[in-house]
């Protein structure tokens, strides 16, 4: 039993640490996923707490994983870990069986597994967590209390510190479609050779007050006792005919599509992404303005891209003193995917992403040397 419990502790502890670290790479991603749940459940008032909840949950995953491995304050952490995995199992079950949310995002955006795989993974973890709680009296700490406490404190510091850096700058590793090197023009297209979704036509007929579904091969077209009610298409095989980048449509204030013009702009183009202007960080605006000024003399295009109505965007655009460059409009969800910073800066070269910066890291000057951009 001793070695069996050790094996369970290693599996549960390592999985929690790994899951937490993957999500700590991009805590905003988990907060956006929480917003999806809150919106579906109608808990709109909770959305303002989603980021704080995301950071806390990620940190606790890592801390709990380390505590289980160390056997530190085990009676407390074993129960807390059981509560957490029970909560996760509920969420994954809801995603799988309700169909109201596309995916759980339990490993963030970097590791994609199906909803069914996620659910059964959580069920297995739940069983292991229950066993660890039942036999909690047999678990002994690996280190003495002082060293164990020190390791937990260090873990907590690192858990929050890693996330703080990612929030102030950008994710350590960009797992989203708008990563550096991505060709937006190419990725907006469905790849050649892609297999489309396969559907089957379903005919709905009614007889004696009872409705029944038929396929095109067996529907009762000659039986007049059946009355046609409706027809629908049923997905029978999911294809892969999807573009990597969807719904990336940038428009001007009149609603005209400017996307192709921007992606085909000769040379380099800066896009300054602003999500909700009232929540945008205005740190280093002077540095951004200095960069904007330098682009004029170098004939480098610069656009501000807001996710707000034209009136609101125009108000903040003028208030921040960046009204010497044009501003455009982009869907909020796409904006959040393109830039994990509010605001943040992207550099394009004819649609290819060459650089990304958070509000903390704006370059202050752009110059061209032999047709190549140099940033200071």
C-alpha positions, 0 to 999 in steps of 0.5 A, spaced: 500 500 500 505 504 501 508 504 494 501 504 491 500 511 495 506 513 493 505 512 485 498 515 486 501 521 489 506 522 484 501 521 478 496 526 481 501 531 484 505 531 477 499 532 473 496 538 477 503 541 477 503 540 469 496 542 468 497 549 472 504 550 469 501 550 462 495 554 464 500 559 467 503 560 461 497 564 459 492 566 465 488 570 460 486 564 456 483 561 463 479 567 465 476 568 458 474 561 458 471 562 465 467 568 462 464 563 457 461 559 463 459 565 466 455 567 460 452 561 459 450 560 466 447 568 466 452 570 471 454 576 468 456 579 475 462 574 476 465 576 469 469 582 473 472 577 477 474 572 472 482 574 472 483 574 479 479 567 479 483 564 474 490 566 477 488 564 484 486 557 481 492 556 477 496 558 483 493 553 487 493 547 482 501 548 482 501 549 490 496 543 491 500 538 486 507 540 490 504 539 497 501 532 495 508 530 492 511 533 499 506 530 503 505 537 506 499 539 511 496 533 507 490 532 511 488 539 509 491 539 502 488 532 500 481 535 502 482 541 498 485 537 492 479 533 492 474 539 492 478 542 486 478 535 482 471 534 483 469 541 481 473 540 474 470 534 473 463 537 474 465 542 469 468 537 464 462 533 464 458 540 463 462 541 457 461 534 454 454 533 456 451 540 455 454 542 448 453 549 450 461 550 450 465 548 445 471 545 449 473 545 456 480 548 455 483 544 461 490 544 459 490 551 456 491 553 448 497 549 448 495 542 449 488 540 445 485 534 448 477 532 446 472 533 451 471 526 452 478 525 454 478 530 458 472 528 462 475 521 463 482 524 465 478 528 471 474 521 473 480 517 473 484 523 477 477 524 482 478 516 483 485 517 485 484 523 489 478 519 493 483 514 495 488 519 497 483 522 502 481 515 505 488 513 506 491 520 508 493 517 515 498 513 512 501 519 508 508 522 512 511 528 510 517 528 506 521 533 509 521 536 516 516 542 517 520 548 516 523 545 509 516 543 507 513 550 509 519 554 505 518 549 499 511 551 499 512 558 500 517 558 494 512 554 490 507 560 491 511 565 490 513 562 483 506 560 481 504 567 482 510 570 479 510 566 473 503 569 471 504 576 473 510 576 468 505 573 463 500 578 464 504 584 464 508 582 458 505 576 453 505 569 454 512 565 454 510 561 449 504 563 444 500 557 442 495 561 438 494 562 431 497 569 431 504 567 433 510 570 431 512 567 424 504 566 422 502 568 415 495 571 416 493 571 409 495 564 408 492 562 415 485 565 413 484 560 407 482 553 408 488 549 407 488 545 400 486 538 401 482 539 407 476 534 408 469 538 409 464 536 414 460 530 412 452 531 413 446 526 413 439 529 411 434 527 416 427 527 415 422 528 420 415 525 420 409 524 424 404 519 425 399 518 431 402 524 434 409 521 435 415 524 431 420 519 428 427 521 424 428 517 418 434 517 413 433 519 406 434 511 405 428 509 409 423 515 410 416 513 408 415 517 402 409 512 400 406 511 406 401 516 407 399 515 414 406 519 415 406 526 415 412 530 413 414 535 419 421 537 418 428 536 415 435 537 418 442 536 417 446 531 422 453 531 422 456 524 421 463 525 420 467 532 422 472 534 417 478 539 418 476 544 412 477 550 417 482 556 417 487 557 422 485 564 423 477 565 422 473 572 423 479 576 422 475 582 419 478 589 420 473 595 418 473 602 418 468 606 422 463 606 416 464 598 416 468 598 410 472 591 410 480 594 410 483 587 411 486 585 405 488 592 404 492 592 411 495 585 410 497 587 403 500 593 405 507 594 402 513 593 407 511 593 414 505 595 418 504 596 425 497 594 428 496 597 435 490 592 438 486 595 444 480 591 446 475 594 451 478 601 451 476 603 458 480 597 461 486 598 457 493 600 460 496 606 458 503 605 461 508 607 456 503 611 452 509 616 451 514 610 448 508 608 443 507 616 441 515 616 440 514 610 435 508 613 431 512 619 430 518 615 427 514 611 423 512 617 419 519 619 416 520 612 415 513 611 411 511 605 415 504 604 416 500 604 423 493 603 425 490 602 431 485 597 432 479 597 437 474 592 439 468 598 441 463 602 437 466 607 433 464 613 437 467 610 443 474 608 440 474 615 437 473 618 444 479 614 447 483 615 440 483 622 441 484 622 449 490 618 449 493 623 443 494 618 438 489 621 433 495 622 428 494 615 426 487 612 423 483 607 427 479 601 425 474 596 428 475 588 430 471 583 433 473 583 441 474 575 441 478 575 435 482 581 438 483 577 444 486 571 440 490 576 436 493 579 442 494 577 449 495 584 452 490 590 452 493 594 449 498 590 445 502 592 439 503 587 432 508 588 427 506 585 420 510 584 413 505 583 408 501 579 413 506 575 416 507 577 423 514 579 425 513 581 432 508 582 438 509 587 444 505 588 450 504 595 453 510 594 457 515 593 452 513 598 446 519 599 442 520 607 442 523 608 435 523 604 428 528 605 422 529 602 416 536 600 413 536 596 407 529 595 407 529 591 413 526 594 420 530 596 426 527 597 432 529 601 439 
